[in-house]
Amino acid sequence: MKDGQETERQSMSASRRSFLRTVGLTGLGVFAAQWKPSRSYALAGGPQVVGANSRIGVGIIGCGGQGNAHIRTIQRLQQEGENIAIVAVCDVYQKRLDAAVQRTNAKPYRDYRELLHDPNVDAVFIVTPEHWHAKMAIDAMNAGKAVYLEKPMTRYLEEAKAVYETAMRTKAVVQIGSQWTSEPRWRQVGELVQQGKLGKIVWAQTSYCRNSKQGEWNYPIDPDAKPGVNLDWEMFLGPAPKRPWDPERFFRWKKFWDYTGGIVTNLFPHVLHQIFLVVGAEFPTRVVAAGGTFVHKDREIPDTFHLMAEFPSGWVLVVAGSTANERGLEVLVRGHKANLFLSGSEFVIQPERVYADEVEPMRLPAPALPNPLLAHHKNFFDHLRDPTKPLNCPIDVGYKVMVTLALAELSYRQGKMMHFDPTRQVVKA
């Protein structure tokens, strides 16, 4: 073996061992020990009750690009008459925090744990890099807050289970931030699938593909950022491995394993939640993934990533992803008797040739919502006021999606098929 190849192999092995230590026995426990609340939380025994006419106070944790999208959306709902208000904002970068305060007139926090102690905060929006999702969500639920948790639900597999179990214990309201699930069309067509219009589901396909010359997620680097002066680099790292200041990692964190799974965790949640709403949400039994960094070499994560997952009710899901080629797969659910085409502004049920005399073709209007993020927010706030109105992306669906995604990342990074026990909710040896 050439020296360069041996060095690369050793580097990959070290990376794999580090990854397994992070997601295995240490996982959540290590950073839970490192990042304890500054004061003891009093368990609320469930989410705060919000009256039909009471104001809902919102805290935003993370005031970057997506955080500002949430701020604008909440302010629009305010303008439309919703009795909600952004009362607290939090960010580790003072420049972003100051801008958020200027937009909202909310109370600023540099430490999210202090925000969770604010009695004016009823609900928190967690809009941080993925590696913080689990710790912040668990702390928020233990503090009695309702939680809007941006996708992906967590960074790693064991974290997803810990977040889910905390939600069950505290009875907290948790909406996963996959806004396309608030489009009614996915549930409408899902009812047809559950009625057996396609016969036995065999397999489904979907994708999330993009392309750019410069490489996805190469956001601008702000020269004003000065760690120790106006930026808390240690708080940004939090449960991730400790590293010296690197503006590339701070502003372009979506390219590094420490903070994200890349395509599989950052993009695939959108399309997996949709498919699960149509076919039915299950834990997978087997997951395998393949891909690589074929074009954009300035990152750790792959620019091409595909997964295949098998489910206990007897069907297979194929998901293709790329940030180096935008030609994706048609969204399609294949049944024994008919196929359901889900791309575009209408859904089409087309019978299999051998069932042409038994299954009637159908064309169903399926307009997309003009602003699914607005609808997702409204669904969250409506549920807080009236729990009989179901959440569009509840934690039980998010948990099953996250397990599928996390197993796919493990498969890619370990180079083997992952087997999962849906009953015990653990990875099989």
Secondary structure, DSSP 8 states (H G I E B T S, - for coil): --HHHHHHHHHHHHHHHHHHHHHTTSHHHHHHHHS--SS-----SS-----TTS-EEEEEE--SHHHHHHHHHHHHHHHTT--EEEEEEE-SBHHHHHHHHHHH--EEESSHHHHHT-TT-SEEEE-S-GGGHHHHHHHHHHTT-EEEEESSS-SSHHHHHHHHHHHHHHT--EEEE-GGGGSHHHHHHHHHHHTTTT-SEEEEEEEEE-B-SS-TT-----TT--BTTTB-HHHHHTTS------HHHHHTGGGSTTT--TIIIIIHHHHHHHHHHHH-----SEEEEEEE--S--S-SS-SEEEEEEEETTTEEEEEEEESB-------EEEESSEEEE--TTEEEEEE-GGGTTTS--EEEE----S-HHHHHHHHHHHHHH-TTS--SSBHHHHHHHHHHHHHHHHHHHHTS-EEEETTTTEE--
